[in-house]
């Protein structure tokens, strides 16, 4: 038997109502904040990500699905969305059309990671990007929107963490400082952290290994080395969040895994998803638009993992979606009426009613079982002596009450159904 590729997952009919419910909330919140949807191709030229995310990041270094097409162009299934949105922003000159471009997306992403709870090789994210302004209000807005979506989904076990990476020169100076601190402790670090020491030292803060965390406990904090401008920016964001009644804590170890972040970074963590706690991550990326070929343009955004959020919802039992009933199940009493039933089903479906009937030549008893299984509101019995008299028998599946009406009164029946 051929099975789904490791790290991917089928969304079966029973799964989709929860996804659609989440997507409706996402669309509602983004629309309320006047963000417009953008959809980009699932693959891009590889350079978009190597230049945008950073060649020394884990994503680019070991997680991307990259291939060469027949024209010898290196393409990559998108591992994240921000670089793809920026490419579209630059290519279509969206900034020339309006000074502030506010976009949102819901899209699949691809990373060849080690599959575990809440982490897949094909996964899905929703997120937002605001391109064109340095306003701290937009930084706070990103946190506010993502937090509001999670709260509307009923999640409670949430922690908002914020930090500032300052300006690029601050980060480079801090990397040297951190390297000096860890230099004589390097041999005590885990294997992954030793690799990151030379390639991307800030990523050591992502280590979940206890021995690494003990060493990092006394490490210098980037937030203590910010220039005055960055300190002021950070204080303004904190004040805006406080005024909006959004709870947060400062996490000096929050560095994010992508090179394009500057100044504010944030995460929203859940205690309901195991070791992979981050549901949302984002921050400001004022240098990325220029780095990918556009004009120097400030921007901020966030991304949220749908699978991980739904796992948290399932753990907390934060919402439930009742099974959608069908309106009418047509029950065939006489086999020779199959053509009539199919024709009737077509007419009822054109009235935007959900209709089904038996395609397997089953008994009336088996058809009734199927109607119950589909949670049908009504069963319409067609056939027998009643049909010969020009009548159909209707059963209310909730109350058990029955009534007969003439076949030529179908329109009245439909009108009545639509009122219920």
N, C-alpha and C positions, 0 to 999 in steps of 0.2 A: 504494500500500500504506500503510495506517495503521500507524504505529509507536508504541511507548511514548513517553510524554511525556518531554522532555529532563530529565535528572536523576533519572529513575526507572529501575528495573531489574526485569526478570522473574527470578524464582527458578525455574529449570527443574529437572526431576527429578534431573539430575546434580548440581545445586548443593545440594539440600536435605539430603543426609546430613551434610555438614560443618556446616550450621546446626544440625541436630538434635543433633549431637555437642556443639557448643558449648553449646546450651541445656541439655543433660543435665548438663554440668559446672557451669554456672551454678546450676541448681536444686540440685545436690548440695551445693555450697559454702554457698549461702544456707540450706539446710535444716540443715546442720551447725551453723550459727551461730543457728539458731532464728528465721529471718526468714520471714514469711508473705507469700504472693503477693497483690498487689493489681492490679486491672485497671480502668482508667478509660476513659471515652469518648474517641474520637479528636479530638473538638472540645469546646471549652469557651467560656464567655462571654469575650470579648476582655479584659475588665477584669481577669480572673484573671492574665493575663500582663503587661498594662501596669502594674498595681500591683505585681505580684510580682517580675518581672524588672527593670523600670525602663524608662521611656519613652525614655531617652536611649541605651539599649543598641543595638547593631547588630541584635540579634534582633528587638526590637520596632520599631525605626526603619525597617528595610528588608528584613527576611527573613520576616515572618509571612504566612501565607495567611489573610487575613481577608475575611469576606463577611457580608452582611446577609441574614437569612432572611425568610420571608414575614411574620413578626410584627415585623419591623423591629428584631430583636435582632442585635447585632454578635457574630459567632461567629468563632473562630479554630481552625484545625487545630493541635493542640498542637505547639509547637516544642521543648518540653522537658517533663520529667515532674514535677519537684519541686513546682511551683506547683499542678499538677493533684492530686497526692497530698495536699498540704496542704489544698486545697479539700475533698477527700473526708474528710480527718481532721477538719476543722472541722464539715462538714455532718453527719457521722454520729456526732459526739461520741465519737470513738474514745479520746480521752484520759480520758474519764469511765469507760470500761470497764476500762482498765488504765493505770498511770502511765507505762510505757514501751512505745511501740508501734514494733515493728521490722517493716518492710515491704520487699518487693523486687518488681521488675517486669521484664518483657520486653515492649517495645512499639514500634510505629512512631512516628516523629516527622516533622515537615514544616517545612522552611525553604527559602525561595526564594533559595538561594545560587548562586554560579557553580559548576557541576559540575566536579569534577576528581577525581584518583585518591583514593579513600577518602572522598569527600564527595558526597552525593546530596541531592536535594530531598525525596524520601521516603527516610528512613534508619531504622535500628533501633537501639535502645539497651537495655541492661539496667542495672539500678542498684539501690541500696538507700537507705532513709531510716530513721533512728532518731530518733523524736520523743518528747521528754519528759525528757531528762537532759543535764546539762552535763558528764558524765563524760568525761575525756580518754581513758579506755579505749575509748569508742565512736569517738572520732576516729581512734585507732590501728587500731581494728577495721575501719573503712572501708578504710584503706590495706591492711591485712592481707588482707581478703577479695578485693579487686580484684587484688592482686598474686598471691594464691594461684590465682585463676582463670586468669590469664595464664600462670603457670608450669605449671599442669596442662595447658594447651593447647600446652605445649612451647616457648613463646617465651623467648628468651634475651637479645635485644638491647634491654634495657629500662632506663630511668632513672626513678627516683622523685624528683620535685621537690616540695619543700614551702616554704611561706612563711606569714607571718601578716599579715593586713590590720588586725589590732587591732580596736578598738571603732569604731563609726560616727564618733564625734567625732574620733578619730585619723585616720581616712581623710579626713575633710573638711579637717582642718588640713594633712594631707600634700598634698592636691590643690592647695591654695593655694601651698604650698612648691614643688611641681613646676611649677606655672604660672609662678611667679617665675623659676625656673631656665630654663624654655624660652622665656620671653617674647621675649628678644632673639635667639633661635635659630629662631623660628617660621617665618620665611621659608625656612629651609633644610630644613624638614621636608617629607616627601612630601605629596601632596594629601590622601590619606586621614587622615594624622596631623594636618594642619592643621584638618580638619573635627572631628576628635576633640578637639583642643585646647579648643574651646569647649563641646562637647556631653558628652564623656566622656573626660577627659584620661588616665585610667589605661589606657584601651585603646590608647594609643600604644605601650605596652610590647609589644603583640601584633604590631607591625609586623615583617615579615621583611625589609624594605628595609635594605640595608647602611648607607646614609647615616644613616637614623634610628637604627640601633643604635649607630653611632659617637657620635652626639649623646647618646644615653641612657646611654652607658657611664659618664659622670661625674655623672649625675643623682643627687639624694639618694635614699636607699633608705628605704622605709616601715618596714622592720624596725628601722632605727636610731632611729625616733621612736615606738616603742610605749610605752605606759604600763606601769608595773610589773606590773600584773595580767596584761596580755597577754604580757609577756616571760616571766613565770612559767609561764603556760599553755603557751607554745610550747616551753619547756625540758622540761616534763613529757612532751609528745608525743614530742619527740626522744628522750628517755630510754626511753620505752615501745617505740619502734620499734627502738632499739638492742638492748634486751633481747630483742626478738622476732626478732633477726637479719634485720631488713628493711633493706636498704641504701637510703640516701637522700642527697640533696644539697639544700642550701638555695639557692633561686633568688629573690633579692629582686625580680625583675621579674615574678614569677608573681602576677597580680592577678585572673585569671578574668574572664569577660565579662558576668557577671550581677550585678546590684546587691545581691542579697540576702545575699551572703557576708559573714561577720564572722569575725575571728580566723583559724583555720587554713584554708588552701587547699592543694590538692595536685594534681599531675598525674602520670600515668605515661606516659612518652614511649617511642616505638620508633624505632630507626634504620632500620627496614625498610619504611617507608611513604611515603617522599618528603618533601615539604615539610610535609604535615599530619601532624605527629609525635605528637600527643596521642591516646592510646588511651582514657585514663580521666581524668576531672576531677571534683573534688569539694571539700568543705569544710564548715565549720559555718555555719548560718544561723539564729541565735537570734532574729531579729526577724521572720521571714517569717510565722509562724503568726498573730501579732498583726496584722501588716500586712494579712492577708487575712481579718480578721474574727474570729479566735479569741482565746483568752487568751494572755498572754505565756508562751511555751513554748520551751525550747531544743531545737535539732535539728541533726543532721549527716547527710551523705549523699554519694553519688557517682553518676555516670553513665558508662557506657562504650559506645563506638560499635562495633556488631557488624561492620558492613562493613569498617571500618578494621582491626579486630582480625583478621578473616579474611584481609585483604590482607597483614597482617604474617605470619600463619601460612603463607600461600602463598609469600611471599618467602623465609621461613626454612625452608620445607618441614618445619614443626614436627610435623605429624601427617598421616596419610593414612587414608582410610576405604575399605576394600575394598568392591567392589560387592556388594550383597546378592543372594545367589542365590535362585532360587525352588526350592521343594521338588520339584515334579513338573510336567513338561510332558506333556500327553496328546496322543499322536500318532494321528491318525485315518487308518487304512488304507483304509477303505471309507466313501464319502460318506454312505451311508444310516445310518451310526452316529452322525451328528452329535447327534441328540437324546439318545442314550444317554450320549455323552461329556459333554454339558452337564449332564445329571442327575448323573453321577458326579463331575464337578467340584464341583457344589454340595454333595454329601455330604462330599467331602474338605475343602472350605473350612470346613465346619461343625466340622471337627476341628482348626481353627486351622493348617491347612497352606496354604502359598502355591502356588496352582495356576493354570496358564494352558493355553490350547489355541488351535488355529488357527480364526480366524473368516473366513478369506479363500479357502477352498476350494483351498488350495495343495497341491502334491505332497508326498509323504512326505519327499523330499530337502530341499525348502524348509522343511518343518516341523522337520526335524532342525537345519537351519541356525539357525532361530529359537530352538530349545531351547539351542543352544550360545551364541547371542548373549545369551540371558537368564541364562546361567550356571546352568542347571538342574542339580540334583543327580541327578535321575532322569528318564528318558524312559519313558513307559508306552505301548507300542504296542497299539492296539486295532483288531482287524479280521482279515480273511483267514481261513485255515483254522483257525488257533489259536482265534479267537473262536468259530467254529462248534463247536469242541470244548469251549467253555466256559472258555477260558484266555486269559490276558493275558501279554504279554512285557514284562518290566521290564529296563531297561538302566541300569547305574550309569555316569553320564556321566564320572566321574572315573577309574574303573579300566577301563571298557569291558566289564566282566563282565555277563552276561545270565542271567536265570532266568525260568522260567514258573511261574505259579500260577493257581489256579482263581479265576474271577470271584467266587465266593461266599466267597473267603478275603480279601476286601478289608479287613475289620476287622482281621485279623491283620497284614496289610500296613501299615495305618495305625499300629497299635500298635508295629510294628517301626521305622517311620520316626520316631516320636516319641521313641524311645530313642536315636536317633543324633544 
